[in-house]
Amino acid sequence: MAIAHQSLHNGKSANGMATTPDHFDVVVVGGFGHVGLPLAVSLAGRGRQVCALDVNAEVGKTILQGKVPFKEEGCEPVLRAALAAGTFHTSLDIATVGRADVVIIVIGTPVDRHLNPEFEQVWGLLTSLAPYLVDGQLLVLRSTVYPGTTERLQRELNTLGKKVDVAFCPERIAEGKAMEELVTLPQLIGSEKPEVLARCRELFAPLSTDVVELSPLEAELAKLFTNTWRYTLFAAANQFYMLANDHGADFYRIHHAMTHNYPRAAAMPQAGFAAGPCLFKDAMQLAAFNNNRFYLGHAAMLVNEGLPNYLIGRLKLRYDLSTMTIGVLGMAFKANSDDKRESLSYKLRKILAFECGAVICSDAYIAEPDFVSAEELIQRCDVIVLGTPHAEYRNLKIPDSKIVVDIWNLWGDGCFL
Ligand SMILES: NC(=O)c1ccc[n+]([C@@H]2O[C@H](COP(=O)([O-])OP(=O)(O)OC[C@H]3O[C@@H](n4cnc5c(N)ncnc54)[C@H](O)[C@@H]3O)[C@@H](O)[C@H]2O)c1
């Protein structure tokens, strides 16, 4: 089969020219992303012939140099080994899906500005890849999807006369821990057909044989419930923090009292910004699925999204912020990550820019033109708000003269405001 001109090659033929195989075990669509790349690399690292297919040519070049374009522990050595072994390939050509036994889809599935699921990406992708799908292939949806999407996709393909089975096998890794969790977490596999479930088992066998079989709808809901469960847990801690603080009590002293040698409360999270590309939007997908009758999910959203506003409101009660310089230390959506998608530190910065004399930002892993070092931020700011509790910040020296807002309790003095 002719190699498409857009393919980015990494294999080498005898004369040193780049080659790609005619056939892949797996093509991962969205294979340069936070979920797609570790999955593709993990399968390729275990001997499967894998092609990561994407639309982002720049990122593709970086990956072919053996570099992972985001922070993902342990991914780079496996990527390099798989490139050298000739098991990992990349492509920008959608026709590549026709050269695989299994096609995995793991593109983004956001909600729009009105918090409704955006179906366009998945349907747009289906329209462009359907002509290249080959009878007998297995199509695995790995993106987190609006419930019913798997069945709908199967119907569309049936209508187009494609004899392709669709299964839903959600990704459940936490960014940064993908390489470890891909081989330690059980895989949820969703299909009504025993033979399709058997193919899913075979697909994930190099990673894990611990597999839970579900119907597609059950698997879709299991994924959304998982993320929404975490989101509501964070909201409970954040609501308790605000409640305690409003009544003049130190939340972190209470948190310690609740969790100290008391197993039933041990899982209670600390307060902090519950953000990122998944939890919020998945709670909203679930709400949309239930005709917006999802009071717990909406309440969690209001609590979590309201935390930056709350902190600023409390500061305003005590200080004239209009004359002060405030620093946001940590801009990533979570600790030890370089991912800023849907980070509440940016919301905090936006509100502070309106309320304060000046705002200065810093992050250990994100470089932006106006960001400064942590040390410079501490030196120049009157108030320091810890946006993200990166491990690097634990040993920072902050003079007693500075006002510190440590909602994460990284420095152990609580966050009584
Ligand atoms: N990020 C996480 O920690 C995480 C964890 C579990 C599940 N998920 C889910 O996984 C899915 C992907 O999330 P992500 O964080 O990897 O997103 P991402 O934006 O990092 O990756 C998506 C990739 O898809 C590519 N893409 C977009 N449209 C494409 C198309 N038409 N053809 C080929 N490639 C295309 C993008 O260029 C990008 O590289 C989402 O549904 C998300 O909810 C994410």
The ligand as a MOL file (V3000), in Angstrom:
LIG
                    3D

  0  0  0     0  0            999 V3000
M  V30 BEGIN CTAB
M  V30 COUNTS 44 48 0 0 0
M  V30 BEGIN ATOM
M  V30 1 N -6.3120 14.3890 30.1820 0
M  V30 2 C -6.6570 13.4230 31.0350 0
M  V30 3 O -6.0830 13.2660 32.1210 0
M  V30 4 C -7.7630 12.4660 30.6610 0
M  V30 5 C -7.9560 11.3180 31.4410 0
M  V30 6 C -8.9500 10.4240 31.0770 0
M  V30 7 C -9.7440 10.6940 29.9750 0
M  V30 8 N -9.5590 11.8220 29.2390 0 CHG=1
M  V30 9 C -10.3910 12.0370 28.0450 0
M  V30 10 O -9.5850 11.7270 26.9200 0
M  V30 11 C -9.9600 12.5500 25.8060 0
M  V30 12 C -8.7300 13.2660 25.2650 0
M  V30 13 O -8.2020 14.1260 26.2580 0
M  V30 14 P -6.7210 14.6770 26.1900 0
M  V30 15 O -6.4610 15.3330 27.4980 0
M  V30 16 O -5.7920 13.6210 25.6990 0 CHG=-1
M  V30 17 O -6.8670 15.7860 25.0510 0
M  V30 18 P -5.6850 16.4150 24.2160 0
M  V30 19 O -6.2010 17.7050 23.6850 0
M  V30 20 O -4.4300 16.4050 25.0080 0
M  V30 21 O -5.4970 15.3970 23.0130 0
M  V30 22 C -6.3990 15.2830 21.9450 0
M  V30 23 C -5.6030 15.0880 20.6630 0
M  V30 24 O -6.5220 14.8810 19.6050 0
M  V30 25 C -6.0260 15.5610 18.4710 0
M  V30 26 N -7.1350 15.7300 17.5430 0
M  V30 27 C -8.1770 16.5980 17.6250 0
M  V30 28 N -8.9860 16.4240 16.5650 0
M  V30 29 C -8.4490 15.4300 15.8250 0
M  V30 30 C -8.8470 14.7950 14.6100 0
M  V30 31 N -9.9370 15.1690 13.9660 0
M  V30 32 N -8.0740 13.8230 14.1090 0
M  V30 33 C -6.9370 13.4220 14.7550 0
M  V30 34 N -6.5190 13.9870 15.9160 0
M  V30 35 C -7.2720 14.9770 16.4350 0
M  V30 36 C -5.4420 16.8320 19.0200 0
M  V30 37 O -4.5460 17.4490 18.1220 0
M  V30 38 C -4.7490 16.3230 20.2970 0
M  V30 39 O -3.4280 15.9330 20.0400 0
M  V30 40 C -11.0650 13.4710 26.3320 0
M  V30 41 O -12.3080 12.8960 26.0380 0
M  V30 42 C -10.8330 13.4780 27.8290 0
M  V30 43 O -11.9980 13.7820 28.5330 0
M  V30 44 C -8.5700 12.6900 29.5450 0
M  V30 END ATOM
M  V30 BEGIN BOND
M  V30 1 1 1 2
M  V30 2 2 2 3
M  V30 3 1 2 4
M  V30 4 1 4 5
M  V30 5 2 4 44
M  V30 6 2 5 6
M  V30 7 1 6 7
M  V30 8 2 7 8
M  V30 9 1 8 9
M  V30 10 1 8 44
M  V30 11 1 9 10
M  V30 12 1 9 42
M  V30 13 1 10 11
M  V30 14 1 11 12
M  V30 15 1 11 40
M  V30 16 1 12 13
M  V30 17 1 13 14
M  V30 18 2 14 15
M  V30 19 1 14 16
M  V30 20 1 14 17
M  V30 21 1 17 18
M  V30 22 2 18 19
M  V30 23 1 18 20
M  V30 24 1 18 21
M  V30 25 1 21 22
M  V30 26 1 22 23
M  V30 27 1 23 24
M  V30 28 1 23 38
M  V30 29 1 24 25
M  V30 30 1 25 26
M  V30 31 1 25 36
M  V30 32 1 26 27
M  V30 33 1 26 35
M  V30 34 2 27 28
M  V30 35 1 28 29
M  V30 36 1 29 30
M  V30 37 2 29 35
M  V30 38 1 30 31
M  V30 39 2 30 32
M  V30 40 1 32 33
M  V30 41 2 33 34
M  V30 42 1 34 35
M  V30 43 1 36 37
M  V30 44 1 36 38
M  V30 45 1 38 39
M  V30 46 1 40 41
M  V30 47 1 40 42
M  V30 48 1 42 43
M  V30 END BOND
M  V30 END CTAB
M  END
